[in-house]
Amino acid sequence: MSAADYVLNEERSSFALCRPPGHHAGKDYAGGYCFINNAAVAAHFLSAHGRVALLDVDYHCGNGTQDIFYHREDVLS
């Protein structure tokens, strides 16, 4: 949320390094030691202010992030 707030108030982009990344946590489940999908929380917050693109740079799919935003057009994931 700090990185999201930074983007809203000061910069065009921001970077947050979170462990665990959370990208396996979906709408209603945890997975791969991910309990809260940090990037999804920030993207949802930022989507109230415009379109958001979420880039998951990892070796494998962030299935939780995909699950959360699959039917939404305001967040590109």
N, CA, C and O atoms as a CHARMM CRD file, in Angstrom:
* protein
*
  308
    1    1 MET  N      0.81800  -1.18200   0.00000 PROA 1      0.00000
    2    1 MET  CA     0.00000   0.00000   0.00000 PROA 1      0.00000
    3    1 MET  C      0.86900   1.25600   0.00000 PROA 1      0.00000
    4    1 MET  O      0.47100   2.28900  -0.53800 PROA 1      0.00000
    5    2 SER  N      2.03700   1.16900   0.59400 PROA 2      0.00000
    6    2 SER  CA     2.94200   2.32200   0.57600 PROA 2      0.00000
    7    2 SER  C      3.36500   2.65400  -0.84700 PROA 2      0.00000
    8    2 SER  O      3.40300   3.82400  -1.22800 PROA 2      0.00000
    9    3 ALA  N      3.68100   1.63100  -1.63200 PROA 3      0.00000
   10    3 ALA  CA     4.07400   1.85700  -3.02400 PROA 3      0.00000
   11    3 ALA  C      2.90900   2.42600  -3.82900 PROA 3      0.00000
   12    3 ALA  O      3.10800   3.30200  -4.66900 PROA 3      0.00000
   13    4 ALA  N      1.69900   1.93600  -3.58000 PROA 4      0.00000
   14    4 ALA  CA     0.51600   2.44600  -4.27700 PROA 4      0.00000
   15    4 ALA  C      0.26800   3.89800  -3.90500 PROA 4      0.00000
   16    4 ALA  O     -0.02100   4.72200  -4.77300 PROA 4      0.00000
   17    5 ASP  N      0.37500   4.21000  -2.64100 PROA 5      0.00000
   18    5 ASP  CA     0.17600   5.58700  -2.18600 PROA 5      0.00000
   19    5 ASP  C      1.23000   6.51200  -2.77200 PROA 5      0.00000
   20    5 ASP  O      0.92700   7.65400  -3.11800 PROA 5      0.00000
   21    6 TYR  N      2.45300   6.03800  -2.88700 PROA 6      0.00000
   22    6 TYR  CA     3.54800   6.81900  -3.45700 PROA 6      0.00000
   23    6 TYR  C      3.23000   7.20000  -4.90800 PROA 6      0.00000
   24    6 TYR  O      3.47400   8.33000  -5.33200 PROA 6      0.00000
   25    7 VAL  N      2.68200   6.23700  -5.66100 PROA 7      0.00000
   26    7 VAL  CA     2.31500   6.49300  -7.05600 PROA 7      0.00000
   27    7 VAL  C      1.19500   7.52800  -7.14000 PROA 7      0.00000
   28    7 VAL  O      1.22500   8.41000  -7.99800 PROA 7      0.00000
   29    8 LEU  N      0.23100   7.42300  -6.26800 PROA 8      0.00000
   30    8 LEU  CA    -0.88800   8.36900  -6.30100 PROA 8      0.00000
   31    8 LEU  C     -0.46200   9.79000  -5.96400 PROA 8      0.00000
   32    8 LEU  O     -1.04400  10.75200  -6.46500 PROA 8      0.00000
   33    9 ASN  N      0.53800   9.92000  -5.12700 PROA 9      0.00000
   34    9 ASN  CA     0.89600  11.25500  -4.64100 PROA 9      0.00000
   35    9 ASN  C      2.15900  11.86600  -5.21800 PROA 9      0.00000
   36    9 ASN  O      2.30300  13.08800  -5.21300 PROA 9      0.00000
   37   10 GLU  N      3.08900  11.03700  -5.72100 PROA 10     0.00000
   38   10 GLU  CA     4.36200  11.63100  -6.10100 PROA 10     0.00000
   39   10 GLU  C      4.96000  11.15000  -7.41300 PROA 10     0.00000
   40   10 GLU  O      5.53200  11.95500  -8.14800 PROA 10     0.00000
   41   11 GLU  N      4.85100   9.88700  -7.72700 PROA 11     0.00000
   42   11 GLU  CA     5.58500   9.32500  -8.85900 PROA 11     0.00000
   43   11 GLU  C      4.66900   8.60000  -9.83500 PROA 11     0.00000
   44   11 GLU  O      3.54700   8.23700  -9.48100 PROA 11     0.00000
   45   12 ARG  N      5.14000   8.38600 -11.06100 PROA 12     0.00000
   46   12 ARG  CA     4.38500   7.64300 -12.07600 PROA 12     0.00000
   47   12 ARG  C      4.47800   6.13800 -11.87400 PROA 12     0.00000
   48   12 ARG  O      3.59200   5.39900 -12.30300 PROA 12     0.00000
   49   13 SER  N      5.53800   5.67900 -11.22700 PROA 13     0.00000
   50   13 SER  CA     5.70700   4.24600 -10.99400 PROA 13     0.00000
   51   13 SER  C      6.34500   4.03400  -9.63100 PROA 13     0.00000
   52   13 SER  O      6.89200   4.95200  -9.02100 PROA 13     0.00000
   53   14 SER  N      6.25500   2.79400  -9.17800 PROA 14     0.00000
   54   14 SER  CA     6.81400   2.44900  -7.88400 PROA 14     0.00000
   55   14 SER  C      7.14800   0.96600  -7.87700 PROA 14     0.00000
   56   14 SER  O      6.65900   0.21300  -8.72000 PROA 14     0.00000
   57   15 PHE  N      7.96900   0.54700  -6.94300 PROA 15     0.00000
   58   15 PHE  CA     8.37400  -0.84900  -6.83500 PROA 15     0.00000
   59   15 PHE  C      8.25600  -1.26600  -5.37600 PROA 15     0.00000
   60   15 PHE  O      8.72200  -0.56800  -4.47600 PROA 15     0.00000
   61   16 ALA  N      7.63000  -2.40600  -5.16100 PROA 16     0.00000
   62   16 ALA  CA     7.53700  -2.94900  -3.80900 PROA 16     0.00000
   63   16 ALA  C      8.05400  -4.38600  -3.83900 PROA 16     0.00000
   64   16 ALA  O      7.60800  -5.19500  -4.65300 PROA 16     0.00000
   65   17 LEU  N      8.97000  -4.68900  -2.97300 PROA 17     0.00000
   66   17 LEU  CA     9.50300  -6.04300  -2.86100 PROA 17     0.00000
   67   17 LEU  C      8.87000  -6.68100  -1.63700 PROA 17     0.00000
   68   17 LEU  O      9.12100  -6.26500  -0.50600 PROA 17     0.00000
   69   18 CYS  N      8.04600  -7.69600  -1.87500 PROA 18     0.00000
   70   18 CYS  CA     7.27900  -8.33500  -0.79200 PROA 18     0.00000
   71   18 CYS  C      7.56600  -9.82700  -0.75400 PROA 18     0.00000
   72   18 CYS  O      7.62000 -10.48200  -1.79500 PROA 18     0.00000
   73   19 ARG  N      7.75000 -10.36000   0.44400 PROA 19     0.00000
   74   19 ARG  CA     7.93300 -11.80100   0.62800 PROA 19     0.00000
   75   19 ARG  C      6.96800 -12.28900   1.67600 PROA 19     0.00000
   76   19 ARG  O      6.93600 -11.70400   2.75900 PROA 19     0.00000
   77   20 PRO  N      6.19000 -13.30100   1.44300 PROA 20     0.00000
   78   20 PRO  CA     5.99900 -13.93100   0.13900 PROA 20     0.00000
   79   20 PRO  C      5.24300 -12.98500  -0.78900 PROA 20     0.00000
   80   20 PRO  O      4.55600 -12.07500  -0.32600 PROA 20     0.00000
   81   21 PRO  N      5.36800 -13.20000  -2.09700 PROA 21     0.00000
   82   21 PRO  CA     4.78400 -12.25500  -3.04700 PROA 21     0.00000
   83   21 PRO  C      3.26300 -12.21700  -3.01200 PROA 21     0.00000
   84   21 PRO  O      2.66600 -11.18300  -3.31300 PROA 21     0.00000
   85   22 GLY  N      2.64300 -13.29900  -2.65800 PROA 22     0.00000
   86   22 GLY  CA     1.19400 -13.31100  -2.54900 PROA 22     0.00000
   87   22 GLY  C      0.45800 -13.68900  -3.80500 PROA 22     0.00000
   88   22 GLY  O     -0.76800 -13.79900  -3.78700 PROA 22     0.00000
   89   23 HSD  N      1.16800 -13.89300  -4.90200 PROA 23     0.00000
   90   23 HSD  CA     0.47600 -14.09400  -6.17600 PROA 23     0.00000
   91   23 HSD  C     -0.25000 -15.42900  -6.30100 PROA 23     0.00000
   92   23 HSD  O     -0.92600 -15.67100  -7.30100 PROA 23     0.00000
   93   24 HSD  N     -0.12000 -16.28700  -5.31100 PROA 24     0.00000
   94   24 HSD  CA    -0.89100 -17.54500  -5.31700 PROA 24     0.00000
   95   24 HSD  C     -2.16000 -17.43700  -4.47800 PROA 24     0.00000
   96   24 HSD  O     -2.97300 -18.36200  -4.48000 PROA 24     0.00000
   97   25 ALA  N     -2.34500 -16.34800  -3.77300 PROA 25     0.00000
   98   25 ALA  CA    -3.56700 -16.13600  -2.98800 PROA 25     0.00000
   99   25 ALA  C     -4.65300 -15.59200  -3.90500 PROA 25     0.00000
  100   25 ALA  O     -4.48300 -14.55300  -4.54300 PROA 25     0.00000
  101   26 GLY  N     -5.76600 -16.30500  -3.96100 PROA 26     0.00000
  102   26 GLY  CA    -6.87100 -15.89500  -4.82700 PROA 26     0.00000
  103   26 GLY  C     -7.97700 -15.20800  -4.06100 PROA 26     0.00000
  104   26 GLY  O     -7.79300 -14.76300  -2.92800 PROA 26     0.00000
  105   27 LYS  N     -9.13700 -15.12900  -4.70500 PROA 27     0.00000
  106   27 LYS  CA   -10.29100 -14.45500  -4.09100 PROA 27     0.00000
  107   27 LYS  C    -10.67400 -15.07400  -2.76100 PROA 27     0.00000
  108   27 LYS  O    -10.97500 -14.36900  -1.79800 PROA 27     0.00000
  109   28 ASP  N    -10.65900 -16.39000  -2.71700 PROA 28     0.00000
  110   28 ASP  CA   -11.15600 -17.06500  -1.51900 PROA 28     0.00000
  111   28 ASP  C    -10.26800 -18.24200  -1.10100 PROA 28     0.00000
  112   28 ASP  O    -10.75300 -19.20200  -0.50200 PROA 28     0.00000
  113   29 TYR  N     -8.99000 -18.17000  -1.41100 PROA 29     0.00000
  114   29 TYR  CA    -8.08000 -19.24500  -1.01800 PROA 29     0.00000
  115   29 TYR  C     -6.64500 -18.73600  -0.89000 PROA 29     0.00000
  116   29 TYR  O     -6.26200 -17.73900  -1.50100 PROA 29     0.00000
  117   30 ALA  N     -5.87000 -19.44600  -0.08500 PROA 30     0.00000
  118   30 ALA  CA    -4.43700 -19.20300   0.03900 PROA 30     0.00000
  119   30 ALA  C     -3.72400 -20.33000  -0.69400 PROA 30     0.00000
  120   30 ALA  O     -4.29400 -21.40400  -0.88400 PROA 30     0.00000
  121   31 GLY  N     -2.50200 -20.09700  -1.09900 PROA 31     0.00000
  122   31 GLY  CA    -1.74400 -21.13600  -1.77800 PROA 31     0.00000
  123   31 GLY  C     -0.28100 -20.77100  -1.84700 PROA 31     0.00000
  124   31 GLY  O      0.06400 -19.59000  -1.87600 PROA 31     0.00000
  125   32 GLY  N      0.59700 -21.78000  -1.87500 PROA 32     0.00000
  126   32 GLY  CA     2.03000 -21.54200  -2.02800 PROA 32     0.00000
  127   32 GLY  C      2.60200 -20.60300  -0.97700 PROA 32     0.00000
  128   32 GLY  O      3.45100 -19.77300  -1.30200 PROA 32     0.00000
  129   33 TYR  N      2.16400 -20.71000   0.26900 PROA 33     0.00000
  130   33 TYR  CA     2.57500 -19.84200   1.36900 PROA 33     0.00000
  131   33 TYR  C      2.11900 -18.40000   1.19800 PROA 33     0.00000
  132   33 TYR  O      2.60500 -17.51100   1.89800 PROA 33     0.00000
  133   34 CYS  N      1.19100 -18.15600   0.27400 PROA 34     0.00000
  134   34 CYS  CA     0.65400 -16.81500   0.05000 PROA 34     0.00000
  135   34 CYS  C     -0.72700 -16.72200   0.70200 PROA 34     0.00000
  136   34 CYS  O     -1.63100 -17.48900   0.37100 PROA 34     0.00000
  137   35 PHE  N     -0.87600 -15.78800   1.62000 PROA 35     0.00000
  138   35 PHE  CA    -2.13500 -15.61200   2.32600 PROA 35     0.00000
  139   35 PHE  C     -2.84300 -14.33000   1.90000 PROA 35     0.00000
  140   35 PHE  O     -4.07200 -14.28100   1.86400 PROA 35     0.00000
  141   36 ILE  N     -2.07900 -13.30100   1.58000 PROA 36     0.00000
  142   36 ILE  CA    -2.62000 -12.03300   1.08200 PROA 36     0.00000
  143   36 ILE  C     -1.90700 -11.71800  -0.21800 PROA 36     0.00000
  144   36 ILE  O     -0.67800 -11.74000  -0.28000 PROA 36     0.00000
  145   37 ASN  N     -2.67400 -11.42500  -1.25800 PROA 37     0.00000
  146   37 ASN  CA    -2.10100 -11.08300  -2.54800 PROA 37     0.00000
  147   37 ASN  C     -1.78400  -9.58500  -2.54500 PROA 37     0.00000
  148   37 ASN  O     -2.62700  -8.75800  -2.89200 PROA 37     0.00000
  149   38 ASN  N     -0.56300  -9.25900  -2.15100 PROA 38     0.00000
  150   38 ASN  CA    -0.13800  -7.87000  -1.97200 PROA 38     0.00000
  151   38 ASN  C     -0.35400  -7.02100  -3.21800 PROA 38     0.00000
  152   38 ASN  O     -0.88800  -5.91500  -3.13200 PROA 38     0.00000
  153   39 ALA  N      0.04900  -7.52200  -4.35200 PROA 39     0.00000
  154   39 ALA  CA    -0.08300  -6.76900  -5.60000 PROA 39     0.00000
  155   39 ALA  C     -1.54400  -6.57400  -5.97300 PROA 39     0.00000
  156   39 ALA  O     -1.91500  -5.52000  -6.49100 PROA 39     0.00000
  157   40 ALA  N     -2.37600  -7.57400  -5.71900 PROA 40     0.00000
  158   40 ALA  CA    -3.80400  -7.45600  -6.03400 PROA 40     0.00000
  159   40 ALA  C     -4.47900  -6.41800  -5.14600 PROA 40     0.00000
  160   40 ALA  O     -5.34300  -5.67200  -5.60700 PROA 40     0.00000
  161   41 VAL  N     -4.08900  -6.36800  -3.88400 PROA 41     0.00000
  162   41 VAL  CA    -4.64500  -5.35700  -2.98000 PROA 41     0.00000
  163   41 VAL  C     -4.30100  -3.96300  -3.49100 PROA 41     0.00000
  164   41 VAL  O     -5.17000  -3.09400  -3.56500 PROA 41     0.00000
  165   42 ALA  N     -3.04300  -3.74800  -3.84200 PROA 42     0.00000
  166   42 ALA  CA    -2.61200  -2.44400  -4.35600 PROA 42     0.00000
  167   42 ALA  C     -3.27600  -2.12300  -5.68700 PROA 42     0.00000
  168   42 ALA  O     -3.70800  -0.99100  -5.90100 PROA 42     0.00000
  169   43 ALA  N     -3.36600  -3.09800  -6.58400 PROA 43     0.00000
  170   43 ALA  CA    -3.99200  -2.86200  -7.89200 PROA 43     0.00000
  171   43 ALA  C     -5.47100  -2.52400  -7.73800 PROA 43     0.00000
  172   43 ALA  O     -5.98600  -1.64500  -8.43000 PROA 43     0.00000
  173   44 HSD  N     -6.14900  -3.21600  -6.83900 PROA 44     0.00000
  174   44 HSD  CA    -7.56700  -2.91700  -6.59400 PROA 44     0.00000
  175   44 HSD  C     -7.72400  -1.48900  -6.07000 PROA 44     0.00000
  176   44 HSD  O     -8.60600  -0.75600  -6.51800 PROA 44     0.00000
  177   45 PHE  N     -6.88800  -1.10100  -5.14100 PROA 45     0.00000
  178   45 PHE  CA    -6.90600   0.25600  -4.59400 PROA 45     0.00000
  179   45 PHE  C     -6.65900   1.29400  -5.69300 PROA 45     0.00000
  180   45 PHE  O     -7.37200   2.29400  -5.78000 PROA 45     0.00000
  181   46 LEU  N     -5.65300   1.05200  -6.52400 PROA 46     0.00000
  182   46 LEU  CA    -5.30800   1.99900  -7.58200 PROA 46     0.00000
  183   46 LEU  C     -6.36200   2.04700  -8.69200 PROA 46     0.00000
  184   46 LEU  O     -6.50300   3.06900  -9.36300 PROA 46     0.00000
  185   47 SER  N     -7.09400   0.96200  -8.88700 PROA 47     0.00000
  186   47 SER  CA    -8.09000   0.91700  -9.96200 PROA 47     0.00000
  187   47 SER  C     -9.21600   1.92900  -9.74800 PROA 47     0.00000
  188   47 SER  O     -9.91300   2.27500 -10.70200 PROA 47     0.00000
  189   48 ALA  N     -9.40600   2.40000  -8.54400 PROA 48     0.00000
  190   48 ALA  CA   -10.40600   3.43500  -8.27900 PROA 48     0.00000
  191   48 ALA  C     -9.97900   4.77700  -8.87800 PROA 48     0.00000
  192   48 ALA  O    -10.78100   5.70600  -8.97600 PROA 48     0.00000
  193   49 HSD  N     -8.70100   4.86500  -9.27800 PROA 49     0.00000
  194   49 HSD  CA    -8.15600   6.10900  -9.81600 PROA 49     0.00000
  195   49 HSD  C     -7.81700   6.00900 -11.29900 PROA 49     0.00000
  196   49 HSD  O     -7.27600   6.95800 -11.86700 PROA 49     0.00000
  197   50 GLY  N     -8.12300   4.88200 -11.93800 PROA 50     0.00000
  198   50 GLY  CA    -7.83000   4.69400 -13.35700 PROA 50     0.00000
  199   50 GLY  C     -7.42000   3.25900 -13.63100 PROA 50     0.00000
  200   50 GLY  O     -7.41600   2.41100 -12.73800 PROA 50     0.00000
  201   51 ARG  N     -7.07400   3.00400 -14.89000 PROA 51     0.00000
  202   51 ARG  CA    -6.66900   1.64700 -15.27900 PROA 51     0.00000
  203   51 ARG  C     -5.31700   1.30400 -14.69600 PROA 51     0.00000
  204   51 ARG  O     -4.45900   2.16900 -14.52200 PROA 51     0.00000
  205   52 VAL  N     -5.13800   0.02600 -14.39800 PROA 52     0.00000
  206   52 VAL  CA    -3.91600  -0.46000 -13.74300 PROA 52     0.00000
  207   52 VAL  C     -3.38200  -1.64700 -14.53400 PROA 52     0.00000
  208   52 VAL  O     -4.15000  -2.48200 -15.01100 PROA 52     0.00000
  209   53 ALA  N     -2.07200  -1.71600 -14.66900 PROA 53     0.00000
  210   53 ALA  CA    -1.41600  -2.89400 -15.23700 PROA 53     0.00000
  211   53 ALA  C     -0.57500  -3.52000 -14.13900 PROA 53     0.00000
  212   53 ALA  O      0.19700  -2.83500 -13.46700 PROA 53     0.00000
  213   54 LEU  N     -0.72900  -4.81400 -13.96200 PROA 54     0.00000
  214   54 LEU  CA    -0.01000  -5.54300 -12.92100 PROA 54     0.00000
  215   54 LEU  C      0.91300  -6.53700 -13.61200 PROA 54     0.00000
  216   54 LEU  O      0.44900  -7.42200 -14.33100 PROA 54     0.00000
  217   55 LEU  N      2.20400  -6.39500 -13.39800 PROA 55     0.00000
  218   55 LEU  CA     3.20200  -7.26300 -14.02300 PROA 55     0.00000
  219   55 LEU  C      3.79500  -8.18400 -12.96300 PROA 55     0.00000
  220   55 LEU  O      4.42200  -7.72500 -12.00800 PROA 55     0.00000
  221   56 ASP  N      3.59400  -9.47800 -13.13900 PROA 56     0.00000
  222   56 ASP  CA     4.11200 -10.49000 -12.22000 PROA 56     0.00000
  223   56 ASP  C      5.33900 -11.12500 -12.87400 PROA 56     0.00000
  224   56 ASP  O      5.21400 -11.94800 -13.78100 PROA 56     0.00000
  225   57 VAL  N      6.51300 -10.73700 -12.41000 PROA 57     0.00000
  226   57 VAL  CA     7.75700 -11.25200 -12.97700 PROA 57     0.00000
  227   57 VAL  C      8.21500 -12.42300 -12.12100 PROA 57     0.00000
  228   57 VAL  O      8.88700 -12.25000 -11.10500 PROA 57     0.00000
  229   58 ASP  N      7.84100 -13.60200 -12.55000 PROA 58     0.00000
  230   58 ASP  CA     8.17600 -14.80800 -11.81300 PROA 58     0.00000
  231   58 ASP  C      8.26900 -15.94600 -12.81800 PROA 58     0.00000
  232   58 ASP  O      7.80100 -15.82700 -13.95000 PROA 58     0.00000
  233   59 TYR  N      8.86600 -17.02500 -12.40500 PROA 59     0.00000
  234   59 TYR  CA     9.07100 -18.16500 -13.29100 PROA 59     0.00000
  235   59 TYR  C      7.76100 -18.87000 -13.64400 PROA 59     0.00000
  236   59 TYR  O      7.64000 -19.45200 -14.72200 PROA 59     0.00000
  237   60 HSD  N      6.79500 -18.82100 -12.75200 PROA 60     0.00000
  238   60 HSD  CA     5.53700 -19.52300 -12.96900 PROA 60     0.00000
  239   60 HSD  C      4.35800 -18.57100 -12.78800 PROA 60     0.00000
  240   60 HSD  O      4.51200 -17.45600 -12.28800 PROA 60     0.00000
  241   61 CYS  N      3.21400 -19.01600 -13.19100 PROA 61     0.00000
  242   61 CYS  CA     1.99200 -18.20700 -13.19000 PROA 61     0.00000
  243   61 CYS  C      1.55100 -17.82800 -11.78300 PROA 61     0.00000
  244   61 CYS  O      1.58400 -18.65200 -10.86800 PROA 61     0.00000
  245   62 GLY  N      1.14400 -16.58900 -11.61900 PROA 62     0.00000
  246   62 GLY  CA     0.51700 -16.13600 -10.37800 PROA 62     0.00000
  247   62 GLY  C     -0.96900 -16.42300 -10.45500 PROA 62     0.00000
  248   62 GLY  O     -1.76400 -15.52900 -10.74900 PROA 62     0.00000
  249   63 ASN  N     -1.34500 -17.65300 -10.19500 PROA 63     0.00000
  250   63 ASN  CA    -2.72800 -18.08500 -10.39300 PROA 63     0.00000
  251   63 ASN  C     -3.72700 -17.31500  -9.53500 PROA 63     0.00000
  252   63 ASN  O     -4.87300 -17.14100  -9.95000 PROA 63     0.00000
  253   64 GLY  N     -3.33400 -16.85800  -8.37100 PROA 64     0.00000
  254   64 GLY  CA    -4.23700 -16.08300  -7.53000 PROA 64     0.00000
  255   64 GLY  C     -4.55100 -14.73300  -8.14500 PROA 64     0.00000
  256   64 GLY  O     -5.70600 -14.30700  -8.15900 PROA 64     0.00000
  257   65 THR  N     -3.53600 -14.06100  -8.65000 PROA 65     0.00000
  258   65 THR  CA    -3.73200 -12.76900  -9.30300 PROA 65     0.00000
  259   65 THR  C     -4.62200 -12.93100 -10.52000 PROA 65     0.00000
  260   65 THR  O     -5.52400 -12.12400 -10.74600 PROA 65     0.00000
  261   66 GLN  N     -4.37800 -13.96100 -11.29900 PROA 66     0.00000
  262   66 GLN  CA    -5.21000 -14.22900 -12.47800 PROA 66     0.00000
  263   66 GLN  C     -6.65900 -14.47200 -12.05700 PROA 66     0.00000
  264   66 GLN  O     -7.58000 -13.95800 -12.69200 PROA 66     0.00000
  265   67 ASP  N     -6.86800 -15.24400 -11.00100 PROA 67     0.00000
  266   67 ASP  CA    -8.20500 -15.53700 -10.50100 PROA 67     0.00000
  267   67 ASP  C     -8.93100 -14.26000 -10.07600 PROA 67     0.00000
  268   67 ASP  O    -10.11100 -14.08700 -10.38000 PROA 67     0.00000
  269   68 ILE  N     -8.24500 -13.38800  -9.39100 PROA 68     0.00000
  270   68 ILE  CA    -8.86500 -12.16700  -8.86600 PROA 68     0.00000
  271   68 ILE  C     -9.29200 -11.22400  -9.98000 PROA 68     0.00000
  272   68 ILE  O    -10.37400 -10.64100  -9.91000 PROA 68     0.00000
  273   69 PHE  N     -8.46500 -11.06500 -11.00400 PROA 69     0.00000
  274   69 PHE  CA    -8.73900 -10.05000 -12.02800 PROA 69     0.00000
  275   69 PHE  C     -9.22500 -10.60700 -13.36500 PROA 69     0.00000
  276   69 PHE  O     -9.36000  -9.85000 -14.32600 PROA 69     0.00000
  277   70 TYR  N     -9.48600 -11.88500 -13.44500 PROA 70     0.00000
  278   70 TYR  CA    -9.84000 -12.51500 -14.72100 PROA 70     0.00000
  279   70 TYR  C    -11.04800 -11.86700 -15.39600 PROA 70     0.00000
  280   70 TYR  O    -11.04500 -11.68400 -16.61300 PROA 70     0.00000
  281   71 HSD  N    -12.06000 -11.52300 -14.63900 PROA 71     0.00000
  282   71 HSD  CA   -13.28200 -10.95400 -15.21600 PROA 71     0.00000
  283   71 HSD  C    -13.36500  -9.43700 -15.05900 PROA 71     0.00000
  284   71 HSD  O    -14.43500  -8.85600 -15.24100 PROA 71     0.00000
  285   72 ARG  N    -12.28300  -8.81000 -14.73500 PROA 72     0.00000
  286   72 ARG  CA   -12.27700  -7.35300 -14.55900 PROA 72     0.00000
  287   72 ARG  C    -11.51700  -6.70500 -15.71100 PROA 72     0.00000
  288   72 ARG  O    -10.47600  -7.20300 -16.14000 PROA 72     0.00000
  289   73 GLU  N    -12.04200  -5.60300 -16.20000 PROA 73     0.00000
  290   73 GLU  CA   -11.39700  -4.89600 -17.30200 PROA 73     0.00000
  291   73 GLU  C    -10.59300  -3.69000 -16.82500 PROA 73     0.00000
  292   73 GLU  O     -9.89100  -3.06700 -17.62200 PROA 73     0.00000
  293   74 ASP  N    -10.68200  -3.35300 -15.54900 PROA 74     0.00000
  294   74 ASP  CA    -9.98500  -2.18100 -15.04200 PROA 74     0.00000
  295   74 ASP  C     -8.56300  -2.48100 -14.57500 PROA 74     0.00000
  296   74 ASP  O     -7.79400  -1.56600 -14.28100 PROA 74     0.00000
  297   75 VAL  N     -8.21700  -3.77500 -14.50900 PROA 75     0.00000
  298   75 VAL  CA    -6.85300  -4.17800 -14.12800 PROA 75     0.00000
  299   75 VAL  C     -6.33200  -5.16900 -15.15000 PROA 75     0.00000
  300   75 VAL  O     -6.89500  -6.25100 -15.32100 PROA 75     0.00000
  301   76 LEU  N     -5.26700  -4.80400 -15.82300 PROA 76     0.00000
  302   76 LEU  CA    -4.62300  -5.68600 -16.79700 PROA 76     0.00000
  303   76 LEU  C     -3.61200  -6.53700 -16.04300 PROA 76     0.00000
  304   76 LEU  O     -2.66400  -6.01200 -15.46000 PROA 76     0.00000
  305   77 SER  N     -3.81600  -7.85400 -16.05400 PROA 77     0.00000
  306   77 SER  CA    -2.88600  -8.72200 -15.32600 PROA 77     0.00000
  307   77 SER  C     -2.45100  -9.88500 -16.18300 PROA 77     0.00000
  308   77 SER  O     -1.66700 -10.72300 -15.73600 PROA 77     0.00000
